Amino acid sequence: MASTWRPPSKANLLRALVLVVGCLAKFSAGSIFAFNVYSNAIKATFNYTQTEVLLLASMVNLGLGVGLPAGMVFDKFGPILTSIVGLLSTSAGYLLIWSSFKNPTFYSTRNPLMALYFFIIGHGSLYTYMSALGTNVRNFRDKHRAKIIGLLDACFGGSPAIFVLVYSEFYTNGHAEDQQNQNVAGFMLLFAIWFAIANFLCVLFLRIYPPDSENISNNVSKSGTVQAEECEKTVIGASASDAQAYSSFDDNASINADVPDSKGVTNKSSKPSEMKQILLLFLDWKFQYLLWMFIFASVVGLAFVNNVTVVTKSVGLSKIDSVVTALIPVTGILARFTLGPLSDHIKERFARINILLITNVVFAASQFMCIFLADRSWAFILANILSGISIGSLWTFVPAVISEYFGLRDFGRNWGIVILLAALAGIGVQAGYGMIYQSFITDPDTTNCYGLICVKWNFVMMCGLTACAILLNIFLILTTRSEFATAGREHKSKQAT
């Protein structure tokens, strides 16, 4: 019997190349979350308080979270310009931080200026992040969406673990406890060069090739998008669901649909304005539940990750720093690689938001355990494992659900709005965390607090926030239950025919 194997088409090879470069870009963007490995060194070098250090962490997250501009740049101009902005911003930001170590006395009293530098690297990395995610989400069919997002986000989430190991091996200079003598400046210079290379590769190779287009030519616009005529051919040759994604994007999302006139003819000029579309988005209960669920869960993840070494130092577990700082990225990768493909396989029977509910419950359990047992090494390691699984699932499933509920055409904008509001909330939670920690310092001559009591009430706060996320997740499931049941019946009828 003759073999039926056929070599991959040029289109699939190009999509594979874009995916590989996208993984590198996401790996680069995720490196900003290696902050916790050098946060104590920054604190010691510039004599900052814990609140000032957390301001830097918050500004990184805010920069990454100001997603609306980056999303709109990508939606309107494509991956090439988006990657160029990422290249200029990140390299400049890291070079500014590198230069600050030349004059620590000057920056010791100018924490807001240092915070601005960290905002620049956070926001610049968002353009790298958005160009990789937006391009690859558009290049593959809906049935592969969680796999693709999971793979990209595994690179994003796993990146800190690699850079933590790099820093620990090559930049501590043998001063594990004497942090001010570590080479943070050299680490910042490494990032400046790394981001420049990664974004340059994005400019060269990131292009949008919609699904099912097997006759990809060189007819690509300067923005990195297949030209209009070829896109139309692609949609005509695509499956029904994919064609819909590239024309009206989602007929269930009125904010993304073109408006027909009285004769049923689509009138492009009558499409709602950008601001009206955003308003309609915010009036959608599904979006509200999903938005606030993500906000409550993500700010807990942010505070937990950024303060891992603060907790270990407070409770006398600094010896496990290298373990716990790597655990969340590693377990997050495993969650993305396993739960992403699993959700694609069972999504017609068990919705992604149901899996999110399970992982949110796990997240709440990890925070509750830390209230009483954060000073036990086994318990804190277990809490890091559970938190890593939950954080990985959150960042994989929420963008996938947003693309399913509200379409792909404005995916960059919609996802950008969500991460922007989450970042703003993160500033408040980070500030609250720092204030609670500072309130238990009894010695005015030190910036460190020791004992479980220093972090206990922060875990109480985070446990309450995860409980809110669980409640909103349940509301979202109840709101979409009838839609999910209808979709399930349609899927079964298609299988039967």
N, C-alpha and C positions, 0 to 999 in steps of 0.2 A: 504493500500500500504506500503510495507516494506521500511524502511529508507535506503537511499543510502549513508548515512554518513559513512566515514571510518576514523579511527584514522590516524593521520599523520605518515608517514614512518620515520624510524630511520634517513634516509638521511635528510629529511626536518627538523627534530628536531635538528640535528647537525648544519644545516645551520642557523636555528633560533638562536641557542646558539652562533654561530660565529658572527651573526649580532648584538646580544646584547652586546657581548664583544667588537665588533668593534665600536659600538656607545659609549661605555665607553672610549675607546681609543681615539676616535675623540673628545669627550668632554674634555678629558685631554689635547690633543694637542691644542685645541682652547683657552685654558686658557692663553696662552702667550699674547693674544690680550687684556687682562685686564690691560695692561701696563699703559694705560692712567689714571686709577684710582689712581695709586701711583706714577706717573711720577713727579708731583709737590712735593711730599714728598722726592723723590730722589734728585730733584733739590735743595730743601732747605737743606737737610741733608749734601750733599757734595758740596754745593755752586757752582753747575754747571750752565753754561749759557744754553740758550734754544737750541743753536746749539749742545752743548755737550749732552743734554738730547735726542735730536732727533737722535744723533749718536747711542745711546743705542737702541732706537726704530728701527733704520735702521739695526743694527746688529742682532736684534731678527728676523727681516723680512728676512735678508740675510741668516741667519742660516736656517730658514724654507724654504728658496728659493733655497738653494744649493741641488736641488732635484735629480740631475743626479746620484750621488753616492748612495743615498738611494733607488732610483728607480731601479738601476742596481743590488744592493744587494738583493732587494726583487725579481726581475725577475729571478735571478740566484740561490738564496739560500732559498727563501721562507720566511714565516712570523715569524718563530721561531728566527732565527738569527737576523732578522731585529728588532724584539722586544727587544732582549737582548741588542743590540747596543743602542736602545732608552732608555732602563732602565739605563744603565751605564752613558750615556751622560747627560740626564736631571737631574738625582739625583745629579751627581757631580757638574753640573753647578749651580743648585740652592743652594747647600751647599756652594759653593764659594761665591755667592752673599750674602748669609746669613752671612758668616764670614766677609765680607767687612764692615758691620755695626758695627763691634767691633772696627774698627779703621778708622773712617770717615776722619780724618786729612790726613792719608796716601793716601787714594783713591781720595781725593779732587783734587790732582794734577796728578792723574794717570787715567784719563778718558779712554784712550785706553785699559788699563788692564781690567777695568770694562766692556768696550765694548766687549772684548774677552769673558768674562763670559756670557754676554747676547747672544753672537753668539752661544756659546755651548748649551744653553738651547733651542735656536731656532732650531738649527740643530738636536739636540737630539729628539725634539718633532716631527720633520719631519719623523723620522724612525717609531715612534708610529703612525703617520698619515698615512704613506704609507702602513704599514702592515695591518691596518684596512681597508683602501680603496681598495688596490689591492686584498686582500683576498675576500672581499665581492663582488666586481665587477665580479670576476671569478666564484662566487658561484651561480649566478642567471642569468636567461635568458635575452636576449637583450630587450625584451618588458617590463622588469621591471627595466631597468638600471637607468633611471632618478629618479625613486621612491627610489631605494636603495641609490644612490648617494645623493639625496635630504635629505633622513632621516639621513644618516651619516653626511652630511654637516650641517644639522640643529643642530645636537649635537655639531659640531665644532664651528658653528657660534653663537649658543646660550650660549655656555660655559662662555664667558666673562661677560654676564649679571648676571649669577649666582655668579661668583666670585667677581664681583663688589659689589653685595649686601652683600656677606660674608665679604669683606674687610670693607665696610662702617659700617656694624653692629658690627664687632668684632675686627677690627684692627686699627681704627682711634683713639681709646682711648679718644673719646670725643673732639678731636682737629680737627674739620672740616676745620678751617682756619689756624691753627698753624701746618702746615704739617710736620715739622721736628720732632714733638713729636708723630707722628703716628708709629705704630708697623709694619713697612715694613719687618723687619728682621723675625718676626714671620710668616708673610705671605709667605716669601720665604721658610721657613722651612716646612710649610704646603705643598707647591708645591713639595718639594723634596720627602716627604713621599707619597703624592698622586701619583706622576708619578711612583714611585717604585712599588706601589700596582697595578696600572693600567697595566703597562708593564709586570709584573709578571703574571697577568691573561691572557694577550695576549700570553705569552710563553706557558701557560698551555692549552689554548683553541682555539687559531686561527689556523684553518686548511683549506686547499682548497679542497672542494667537488664540482666538476663541475656539472652543471645542468643535471637533468634527470637521475642521477645515484641513483637508489633506493636500491642498494645492497651494501651499504657502510660497509666495514669490518674494521678491525683494521690495514689494510695494508696501513699505512701511513708512509711516509719517515721521517727521522729526520728533514728535512726542513719544514715539515708541509704540504706537498703536497701529494695527492693520488698517489700511485705508478704507473709507466708507464702502466703496464698491465691493471690496473683497469681504467685508463684514456682512454685507447683505447676502452674498453668495453663501457665506458660512451659515447664516441663520436659516436660509432656505434648505440647506442640506443637513441641518442639525435635527436632533430629536425634538419632540414637542416641548418638553420642559426646558431644554437648553435654548431653543429658539425664542421661547417666551422670555427667558432671562436676558437675552440680548436685544430684544425689541422693546416690550413694555416692562420687562424685568420681573414683574410680579403682579398679576391681575388682582391679587388679594390686598395689595398695598395701594390704596387710592392715591397716596402721596407720590407714587412713582409712575402712575399711569397717565398717558396722554388723554386729553379731554375730548370726547367726540362731540360734534355739533348735532343739530336737530335731525340731520339726515344720517347720522351714524358714522360720519366721516371724521377721522382724527384731524384735529386742527392743532398743529404744533405751536402756533402763536398763542393759543388759549391755555397752554399748560400753566399750572400755578407757578408763581414766582418762587425764588429760592426761599425767601422768608416765609411765604405762605406754606410751602412744603414743610419747613421746619416746625411751624406752628401746628400743622396737622399731625405731624409726627408726635409732638408733645401731648396732643389731645387723645392719642391712642392709648388705651389702658394697658395693652400688651407691652407697649414701649415703656410706660411708666413702671410697671412691675419689674420688667427686665432691667431697666436702668438702675432702679434703687436697690434691687437685689445685688447687682454687680457692684454698686458703690459700697454697700455695707460689707460685702465679702472681700472686695479688693483692698479696702483700706486696712482691714485686719491683716491681710497678707503682707501689705506694705510695712506696717508697723512691726509685725513679727519678724520678717526677714531683716529689716534694717537694724533691729535691736537684739539680734541673736547673741552677739558678743557682749553686749551690755548686760544681758541676763546672766550669761556664764560668768562674767567678771563679778557681778553682784553676789552670786550664790557660790562662788569659789570653784567653778568648773571650767576655768580657762584652758585646762589641759585638753578639753575635747573641742576646742574652737575649730580646728581643722576638719573635724568630723562633722559637726553640726552645720558649718557654713557650706559644706559640700552636699549635705543630705537633701536639702530642699530642691536644689536643681536636679540632682540625680533622680530622686523619686518623682519629680515633676516630669522628667523625660519619660520615665516608664509609664506614667499615667497617660501622657499624650500619645505614646506609641500604642498603648493597648486600648484605652477607652475611646480614642478617636475612631479607629477602624471598627471597633465593636459597635459604636453608635451608628455608623453608616450601615452596618449589616442589619441592625435590629430597629432602625428608626421608624419603620412602618408599624411596628408592634409595641415599641417602648420608646417614647419620645426622649430627645436629648435633655429636655428640661427635667425629666424624671431622674435621669442619672445625676444631673446637677443637684437635685434635692438630696440625694444620697451623699454626695461628696460635701455638701454644705453641712449636713448633720455630722459627718466625720470631722469637719473643720471645727465646729462648735465643741465637739467632744475633746479635741486636742487642746483647745484653749481652757476648757473647764479643768482638765487634768493638770495643767500648769499652775492653776491657782493654788493647788495644794502640794504639788510634787515637782515643781520646776528646779528644786535644789537636789533632786535625785538624777544622776546621770542617765540611767536607763529610761526614766520617764521623759526627760527632756529630749533624748534621742528619739524615742517613740513619737513624741509630739511633733518633732521636725519631720519625721517620715509621713505622718498623717497630714500635716499641713502642706507638705510638698505635693502629695497626691491631690489635695483639694485645690490648691492654687493652680496646678497644671491643668486640671479639669476646667476650672473657671475660665482661664484664658483661651482654652481650646473651644469650648462649647458656646460661650456667649457670642463671639463673632459669627460662628456658624449659624446660630439661631437668628441673629440679626439679619443675615443675608437671606435666610429662608422666609422670615416674616415680612421683610421690607424691601427685598430685591437687591440686585447687584449694581444697578446704575448709579445710585448714590451711596453705595456701601462705605466708601471712604469717609464721606461726610457723616453718615449715621454712626459709624463706629468711632469716628473722631469726637463726636459730641459726647458719647458715653465715656470715653477715657478722659476727656477734658473735665467733665463734672466729677468723675471719680478722683482725679488728681487734685481738684480744688478741695474736695472733702478730705483727701489725704493730708493736706496741710494742717487742717484743724485737728485731725486725730494725732498726727505726729507732734503737734504743739501740746496737745493734752497729755500725751505720753511723757513728754519731757517735763512738763509741769508737775505731774504726779511723782515722777522719779525724783525731781529736785526737791520736792516737799519733804522727803524723808532723809535728806542730807543734814546731819546735825553739826558737822564740823565746817565752819565758814571758810576754812583754808583749803578745802578740797572740793573737787568737782565730781567725785565718785561716791556712790552709795553702796553699802554692803549689807547683805541679808535678804532673805526671801521677801520680806515686807516691802523692799524697794520696788519690786516688780509685781507683787501679788495683785494690787488693785488695778494695774494696767491690764492684767489678764481677765479680771472681772469685767472691765470695760469692753474688752474685745469679745468676751463670751456673749455679752449682751448684744453687740453689733452682729455677730454671726446668727444669733437667735432672730433678729430682725430680717436677715437675709433669708433664713428658712421660711419665715412667715410669708414673705413676698413671693418666694418660689412656689409655695403652695397656692397662693392667689393666682399666679400665672398659670399653673397647671389647671386649676378650676376654670379659668377664663377661656383657655384654649382646648378644653376637653372635647367639646362638640366638634370643633374643627378637626381635631386629631382623629376622632372616630370616623368622621366623613372621609378623610383622606385614607384611613385604613380600609374602609369599605371599597373605595375606588381602586386601591392597590390590589385588593383581593379579586375584584371583578376583572381587572386587567390580566392578572395571572390566570384566571379561569378561561379567558378567551385566548 
